Structure formats: C-alpha cells, structure tokens
C-alpha cells in the first residue's frame, strides 16, 4: 500500500469540502488491518528478531486491536503550566488526569476514554511538559507517545515561545494532524483574543490550518459574585465552567468523519517503520551468519590448498569448496541454489576475478606446480602463501555471491564485472592475506 498517497488523500478529505467518502476509508482500514496481521504472523521473521523487537510487535498488536475497536487516540502536548491536563479533564468532563501547581506533575502518559464520544472511541493521552526540568527524557517520552497517536492537540497560553514553535515543527514532521489550543483565553478581552488568535495563525502558517487554531479556557478564573439582595456588600467566588466547546466539536467532527482512517494511517506508518527495522535486523543476522560461513570455508580452503601435495589438484578441490560455500550462502539468504547453479555462479565470479587479478592467480598456479617439481620439498615454503591466496579468493567469491543473493539473484544494472570490482576494491587485501597466513601456519604446525 502507498502510504504517502493515502496520507495525501486523507489530508484532502480532512478539508471541509468535498466531503469524504466512507467507502474509500473503509477499504483503507481493511488493507491496513490485513497488513498488520500479516506482519504479526509472518513466519519468515526469525524468533531472535521477534524477541529483540518484542515491544514494537506488542505495540502493533495494540494498534490492530484499537483499529478493530474503531478508537482514535489523541495526544495533548505543551509547556509545563500551559494547562494540558486541565484541558484534557475539561474535554472528558471529569478529573481523569492529575493537575498540580508544581512542575513535573505529569510524569507518565495516561489515557481515558472521552465520555461524550464513547461511540466514536475517542481516547485522550496526557503527556509531560516539553520543558520539564529533566527535559530530554520526558520530551522523548512525549514524542514517543506522539508516534502512536492519531492526532495531536498542542496547548499554549499565549504567544508561542521558540521552544514551542520548534516542538510544533517537530510534531508536524511526524505527519500527525495538529490542533493548536490557546488555553486560558478568559484572561484576554474579546479584542485581544481575536488579535492573538490571528497572530498564532500567522506564526503557524504551513503547520496548521486556520480553523485548527482555537481558543479554550480549561479552568477559567472564578467570578466574584456580590450579595446585592441583602445590600451588605458581601461577595463570594463562584466557579466558572470550562469553555472547550469549540475544541470538543472539532475533535468529534474529525472522529466522526476520519477517526478510523487516521488510526489506520498511523498504524500503517508505524508498521512500515517496524517492517524496515525487521528487515534490517534480519539482514544483520544473515550477514553475521554469512560472515561466519565464509570464514569457515576460508579456513577449510586455505588449509586444503596448503596441505594438498598434488599439483593443481589443490586448486580443483578449492573450486569445489567455493561451490559448496555458495550453496550454503544461498540458503542463508533464503534463495536456494542448486549445485549446478552454484558452480556457474562461482565460474562467473572467478572469471571476473581472473580478469582483475590475473597476476595473483598466476602466482597461485606456479606455487601449486612447485609442489610437484620438488616432490613436496617446497610445500612448507609455498603452503602458507598459496593457502593465503586461496583464503583471499574465497573471501572475494563469498562476498560477491552475497551481493548477488542480496540483490535477489541479480548483479544489478551494471553487471557482474562492476560488482566484483567493487568487492575487490572494498576489501583490505594485505590484512586478509596476513590473517590467513597466520591462521594457516598455526594449523600447519599442529598437523601431525
């Protein structure tokens, strides 16, 4: 599924006109849900990768469950004391989130279902202030929550600070729809409120639409009431109800029109990122297994070439080991090759290596012939050097075969010649030969 195209269609549908089509939304929801199930149940994902990414898979399962329940998750962000928790409580109609006068009241994400929209499954998530004293850890928590939310309400209580504007830009980059709530609006006169809203809309142009910048008063100041009836001049404070109707209506409208599509989009984007992580982990695991396999064959080939006293026969035996190695590599990468296919691949790689490094291969043939001429007397002299060359050749063949398999049994547009040349250029020949000689000599000394 093309999530970028889906996102663009979603943004278009969120504008007042034209009205969105429910059929398209429903189809998108179904496709995303199917994708999530396929990712969760994919038998190709190794258990080790599942274990390493267990928290991410648990989050995907949670997203799938909430998508099936039709929930819309909304995160509330803002500075300390801007009134995030108060606004969430006002929207809920009860004290679901802790509210305090000290910095750092909200230390963990909490959630509660919006009472007046239970049929739409709207869920609010309160977050720590973006400028908490231990800012980095709590800000990271806030943005982690944003990653799994479908919509963000950013709360401010005046003109935006540089820190708030930067946070808004970061949140906008997460591709979440944003609402900006000017809280404590009761502190301003009607004219001041209009001017401040206009100013906020100008500063956030390109990040939010004008209709998504709204004024609210989550905890309006109490009003002083004079007891005029008894003419005693006695006055008392009377609580003022919250003024969040405009924001609530906007949320409910979005939930009613696009709630499931927003959830599906967010889940799909997160699943896409997890798929990339899974692919990267599998690739790392395969590379590690392939490296061990190539080293195993390097040792086997290097020692076999060094110990075989029969002229040229050692090179033929080495070619057989290379073909066996490629067969094993093909299984590691899930693209099994037959023995014949493996032999042809080794022949292609060897031909390119011979063209690039003919001198080296000539030295190896001469060293092999010297064994017969001297009736084995020069084996000790030539064994380590010849074995090291065999080792180096196996590294090159293994890495080239690996590249071919990673590309899906293809050399790519530039062909085998370029691919093999790049492999040769990327490896440190001297260090490989030095390591090979040391390892082979060590093993030759152990030989009876």
Secondary structure, DSSP 8 states (H G I E B T S, - for coil): --HHHHHHHHHHHHSSSS---HHHHHHHHHHHHHHHHHHHH-TTS-HHHHHHTHHHHHHHHHHHHHHHHT-EEEEEEE-TTS-HHHHHHHHHTS--S---SSTT---S-EEEE-GGGGGGTEEEEE---TT-TTHHHHHHHHHHHHHT-SEEEEEESSS--HHHHHHHHHHHHTT-EEEEEE--GGGS-HHHHHHHHHHHHHHTBTTB-GGGEEE-BTT---EEEE-TTTTS--EEEE----B-HHHHHHHHHHHHHHHHHHHHHHHHHHHHHHHHHHHHHHHHHHHHHHHHHHHHHHHHHHHHHHH--STTHHHHHHHHHHHHHHHHHHHHTT----HHHHHHHHHHHHHHHHHH-HHHHHHHHHHHHHHHHTTTTTHHHHHHHHHHHHHHHHHHHHHHHHHHHHTTS---TTHHHHHHHHHHHHS-HHHHHHHHHHHHHHHHHH--
